[in-house]
Amino acid sequence: MHENILVPLDGSKIGEAALPYVEGLVSELAPGKKVTVTLLQVISLMPHYIIAGGEYDAAYPVVYSDKEIKQFKQEAADYLNKAGEGLRSKGANVNIIVATGQAADEILKVADEIKADLVAMSSHGRSGLSRWAFGSVADRVLRGSSQPVIVVRPPKEAKKK
Protein backbone atom coordinates (compact mmCIF):
# COMPACT_ATOMS: atom_id res chain seq x y z
CA MET A 1 0.00 0.00 0.00
CA HIS A 2 1.16 3.57 -0.66
CA GLU A 3 2.16 4.74 2.80
CA ASN A 4 5.32 6.63 1.82
CA ILE A 5 4.72 8.98 -1.11
CA LEU A 6 7.23 11.30 -2.78
CA VAL A 7 5.84 14.40 -4.50
CA PRO A 8 8.39 16.49 -6.41
CA LEU A 9 7.32 20.12 -6.87
CA ASP A 10 8.97 22.84 -8.93
CA GLY A 11 7.17 25.85 -7.47
CA SER A 12 4.73 26.29 -10.35
CA LYS A 13 0.94 25.84 -10.41
CA ILE A 14 1.42 23.28 -13.17
CA GLY A 15 3.86 21.40 -10.93
CA GLU A 16 1.22 21.23 -8.19
CA ALA A 17 -1.30 19.32 -10.34
CA ALA A 18 -0.52 16.03 -8.56
CA LEU A 19 -1.31 17.43 -5.09
CA PRO A 20 -5.12 17.00 -5.24
CA TYR A 21 -4.67 13.36 -6.27
CA VAL A 22 -2.26 12.72 -3.42
CA GLU A 23 -4.62 14.48 -0.99
CA GLY A 24 -7.40 12.15 -2.15
CA LEU A 25 -5.18 9.12 -1.67
CA VAL A 26 -4.20 10.33 1.80
CA SER A 27 -7.87 10.85 2.70
CA GLU A 28 -8.61 7.24 1.78
CA LEU A 29 -5.58 5.81 3.60
CA ALA A 30 -5.04 8.13 6.58
CA PRO A 31 -7.78 6.93 8.97
CA GLY A 32 -6.32 3.42 9.13
CA LYS A 33 -2.74 3.93 8.00
CA LYS A 34 0.12 6.22 8.82
CA VAL A 35 0.81 8.01 5.54
CA THR A 36 3.98 10.04 5.04
CA VAL A 37 4.25 12.41 2.11
CA THR A 38 7.65 13.85 1.29
CA LEU A 39 7.57 17.06 -0.71
CA LEU A 40 10.76 17.64 -2.69
CA GLN A 41 12.01 20.67 -4.54
CA VAL A 42 15.22 20.50 -6.52
CA ILE A 43 17.15 23.71 -7.05
CA SER A 44 19.41 23.86 -10.08
CA LEU A 45 22.63 25.70 -9.31
CA MET A 46 23.90 25.76 -12.87
CA PRO A 47 25.88 28.94 -13.39
CA HIS A 48 24.16 31.67 -15.33
CA TYR A 49 26.02 33.78 -17.85
CA ILE A 50 26.54 37.46 -18.49
CA ILE A 51 27.16 38.23 -22.12
CA ALA A 52 29.38 41.19 -22.82
CA GLY A 53 29.20 42.71 -26.27
CA GLY A 54 31.54 45.02 -28.01
CA GLU A 55 34.66 44.43 -30.03
CA TYR A 56 35.24 41.08 -28.30
CA ASP A 57 32.05 39.22 -27.49
CA ALA A 58 32.40 37.14 -24.37
CA ALA A 59 30.27 35.21 -21.93
CA TYR A 60 31.18 35.17 -18.27
CA PRO A 61 29.83 32.49 -15.95
CA VAL A 62 28.35 33.79 -12.72
CA VAL A 63 28.18 31.31 -9.86
CA TYR A 64 25.62 31.77 -7.09
CA SER A 65 26.99 32.97 -3.76
CA ASP A 66 26.51 30.99 -0.55
CA LYS A 67 24.09 33.69 0.60
CA GLU A 68 22.01 33.34 -2.58
CA ILE A 69 21.97 29.54 -2.28
CA LYS A 70 20.86 29.78 1.34
CA GLN A 71 18.08 32.17 0.32
CA PHE A 72 16.94 29.85 -2.52
CA LYS A 73 16.81 26.92 -0.10
CA GLN A 74 14.84 28.89 2.49
CA GLU A 75 12.33 30.08 -0.12
CA ALA A 76 11.93 26.48 -1.33
CA ALA A 77 11.40 25.20 2.22
CA ASP A 78 8.78 27.91 2.87
CA TYR A 79 7.01 27.01 -0.37
CA LEU A 80 7.01 23.28 0.43
CA ASN A 81 5.66 23.89 3.94
CA LYS A 82 2.80 25.93 2.50
CA ALA A 83 2.16 23.34 -0.24
CA GLY A 84 1.91 20.64 2.45
CA GLU A 85 -0.91 22.32 4.41
CA GLY A 86 -3.67 20.47 2.55
CA LEU A 87 -1.93 17.14 3.05
CA ARG A 88 -1.50 17.80 6.77
CA SER A 89 -5.19 18.66 7.06
CA LYS A 90 -6.01 15.25 5.54
CA GLY A 91 -3.93 13.50 8.20
CA ALA A 92 -0.62 12.95 6.44
CA ASN A 93 2.77 13.38 8.04
CA VAL A 94 4.58 15.78 5.72
CA ASN A 95 8.34 15.91 5.33
CA ILE A 96 10.12 18.42 3.15
CA ILE A 97 13.42 18.05 1.34
CA VAL A 98 15.23 20.74 -0.62
CA ALA A 99 17.95 19.30 -2.84
CA THR A 100 20.34 20.81 -5.35
CA GLY A 101 21.30 19.31 -8.67
CA GLN A 102 19.61 17.96 -11.77
CA ALA A 103 15.89 17.45 -11.11
CA ALA A 104 15.35 13.91 -12.45
CA ASP A 105 18.53 12.57 -10.86
CA GLU A 106 17.68 14.06 -7.47
CA ILE A 107 14.07 12.81 -7.60
CA LEU A 108 15.26 9.26 -8.31
CA LYS A 109 17.91 9.49 -5.58
CA VAL A 110 15.49 10.78 -2.94
CA ALA A 111 12.84 8.20 -3.91
CA ASP A 112 15.39 5.46 -3.19
CA GLU A 113 16.73 7.12 -0.03
CA ILE A 114 13.31 7.48 1.59
CA LYS A 115 12.15 4.11 0.28
CA ALA A 116 9.12 5.68 -1.39
CA ASP A 117 6.22 3.39 -2.25
CA LEU A 118 5.04 5.81 -4.91
CA VAL A 119 6.24 8.90 -6.77
CA ALA A 120 3.42 11.28 -7.75
CA MET A 121 4.30 14.18 -10.00
CA SER A 122 2.88 16.34 -12.72
CA SER A 123 4.05 16.89 -16.24
CA HIS A 124 4.29 20.26 -17.91
CA GLY A 125 2.90 18.60 -21.02
CA ARG A 126 5.59 19.83 -23.37
CA SER A 127 5.89 18.26 -26.78
CA GLY A 128 7.86 18.67 -29.95
CA LEU A 129 10.75 21.12 -29.97
CA SER A 130 10.00 22.38 -26.45
CA ARG A 131 10.27 18.86 -25.04
CA TRP A 132 13.46 18.22 -27.00
CA ALA A 133 15.03 21.49 -25.83
CA PHE A 134 14.00 21.28 -22.17
CA GLY A 135 13.70 17.53 -21.77
CA SER A 136 11.07 15.88 -19.69
CA VAL A 137 11.83 15.38 -16.03
CA ALA A 138 8.71 13.24 -15.70
CA ASP A 139 9.82 11.04 -18.60
CA ARG A 140 13.28 10.51 -17.10
CA VAL A 141 11.76 9.69 -13.70
CA LEU A 142 9.30 7.24 -15.30
CA ARG A 143 12.11 5.45 -17.13
CA GLY A 144 14.57 5.45 -14.24
CA SER A 145 12.41 4.79 -11.19
CA SER A 146 12.29 1.50 -9.34
CA GLN A 147 9.09 2.74 -7.65
CA PRO A 148 5.65 3.13 -9.24
CA VAL A 149 5.20 6.62 -10.70
CA ILE A 150 1.93 8.49 -11.25
CA VAL A 151 2.21 11.39 -13.70
CA VAL A 152 -0.67 13.87 -13.69
CA ARG A 153 -1.30 16.28 -16.53
CA PRO A 154 -2.25 19.72 -15.25
CA PRO A 155 -5.69 21.13 -15.97
CA LYS A 156 -5.81 23.58 -18.87
CA GLU A 157 -6.45 26.46 -16.44
CA ALA A 158 -3.07 25.86 -14.76
CA LYS A 159 -1.24 26.05 -18.09
CA LYS A 160 -2.68 29.51 -18.77
CA LYS A 161 -1.44 30.99 -15.48
C-alpha positions, 0 to 999 in steps of 0.5 A, spaced: 500 500 500 502 507 498 504 509 505 510 513 503 509 517 497 514 522 494 511 528 491 516 532 487 514 540 486 517 545 482 514 551 485 509 552 479 501 551 479 502 546 473 507 542 478 502 542 483 497 538 479 498 532 482 497 534 489 489 534 489 490 526 487 495 525 493 490 528 498 485 524 495 489 518 496 491 520 503 484 521 505 482 514 503 488 511 507 489 516 513 484 513 517 487 506 518 494 507 515 500 512 517 501 516 511 507 520 510 508 524 504 515 527 502 515 534 498 521 535 494 524 541 490 530 540 486 534 547 485 538 547 479 545 551 481 547 551 474 551 557 473 548 563 469 552 567 464 553 574 463 554 576 455 558 582 454 558 585 447 563 590 443 569 588 439 570 582 443 564 578 445 564 574 451 560 570 456 562 570 463 559 564 468 556 567 474 556 562 480 551 563 485 553 565 492 553 561 498 548 567 501 544 566 494 543 559 495 541 559 502 536 564 500 533 559 494 533 553 499 529 557 504 524 560 499 523 552 497 522 550 504 517 555 505 514 554 499 514 546 500 511 547 507 505 551 504 504 546 499 503 541 504 498 544 508 492 540 505 496 534 506 496 535 513 489 537 514 487 530 511 492 526 516 498 525 512 505 526 516 509 531 511 516 531 510 520 536 506 526 536 502 530 541 498 535 538 494 540 541 489 542 538 482 539 535 476 531 534 477 530 527 475 537 525 478 535 528 485 528 525 484 530 518 483 535 518 488 530 521 494 525 516 492 530 510 493 533 514 499 526 514 503 524 508 500 518 511 497 512 506 495 510 511 490 512 517 486 506 522 484 508 528 479 505 532 474 508 533 467 508 540 464 505 537 457 511 539 453 511 536 446 515 537 440 521 542 440 520 544 447 520 537 449 526 536 446 530 542 448 528 542 455 527 535 456 522 531 460 523 530 467 517 526 468 519 522 462 526 521 465 523 519 472 518 514 469 524 510 465 529 510 471 524 509 477 524 502 481 518 505 484 511 506 481 510 513 478 503 516 477 504 522 472 498 527 472 497 532 466 495 539 469 488 542 468 488 547 462 487 552 467 493 551 470 497 552 463 494 559 462 497 561 469 
